[in-house]
């Protein structure tokens, strides 16, 4: 192992001049120089030669270990520990964690930004993320189970759940799937998400990726499971339903009727984004009889000079929108926003004036793109972008019947889909009226006395009934 380490230039080894002195080895790029000199070398230089166990008790550091297990030694040295060997006992060594912390401070959420509520987001340090969660859930029932994933990377992964609330069968399912991960390098939580989902070929995400510690703390107390990975500023949440992907955490930060209204607006916007362009193609191609008489002259004048069929016109516009999206994402923030706005205006105006597309379809595609941005969870927005194209092809082939047929295929897939063993379309299928309190609508917290049924929690009660005290009774003047 030492020969393997010494092949790297940043692995340093030096020996004390005494014949019976210590041999100290470490990776200079992983070890903090300040901790090494102040807490380790200062103690060793000022004391006579001692055994490794005595030296362990003198050094003011945590999580030190004396071992001869080559696997433990290699893992801890590669994680930033200093290895100290005694020449009299070369078969064992003292490992002292002395990691050089290179991490950023907590910042505001970027993909899940809200106007109200906390402004903290996860960072790449797993210890910092655990601190953010435990500060919000100071309960001994909050359990954390640690794993190492990746045969080469050996990345630390933690599964979080509330003992006494969560369904233990779901916990065992998650832990078994994580233990079965066989891949060399795991660098982000999205790798884990793709390897433990129920259906790895589905375009619909089954686990929510969140960067908000308040969101994760809330769903943990609800009976869900959280998964965090060292080096990733996001956490996975499951199991979920399809309605969960259209629910923003900001819905719970305002009064219930406003939260319900905004949630319904998002659902309508998603349906409009999926069906608007395909409905245009189906009606113009096959079902022009359903067009109102007052609207017919507008469509005729709009398409009078267009030499292309509606399907080609729609695909060109949808493809242009996707190109602008990708360009805006890949470019720097300030340049990307300019490219998106200016490019959309210039290209759209030029396409209409040149007679390539109609202004009616341009307006529908622009509104559909705008509606897709209302989705609060980024993963499901990519799905919405993708499934618009099969609906366009179905509308071109069979008209409205093609849209119904494509919808039936999507619905049959969603009926079979599960998230960690829980039904994906719940509470619509299977029908559970109790869970409607926080699905399509959000009722007040006082009405949500029990946890969702699809989680099958051990403790379903969230609000315990209390005897009303005399001080809470109304005054006679009231």
BELQUI-V329410 format. One record per helix or strand. SS is the DSSP state (h for helix, s for strand). FROM is the first residue (numbers start at 1). TO is the last residue. Records with the same first field share a line. If there is no record, write none. Layout:
SS->FROM-TO + FROM-TO
//
This chain:
h->2-6 + 33-45 + 52-58 + 70-78 + 126-136 + 168-179 + 189-196 + 213-222 + 242-246 + 249-253 + 256-285 + 288-290 + 293-303 + 310-330 + 333-354 + 359-372 + 378-398 + 400-416 + 433-437 + 445-447 + 453-455 + 470-472
s->11-15 + 22-27 + 31-31 + 65-67 + 81-86 + 89-97 + 99-99 + 142-149 + 155-162 + 208-210 + 225-229 + 235-238 + 418-419 + 422-423 + 438-438 + 442-442 + 450-450 + 461-461
//
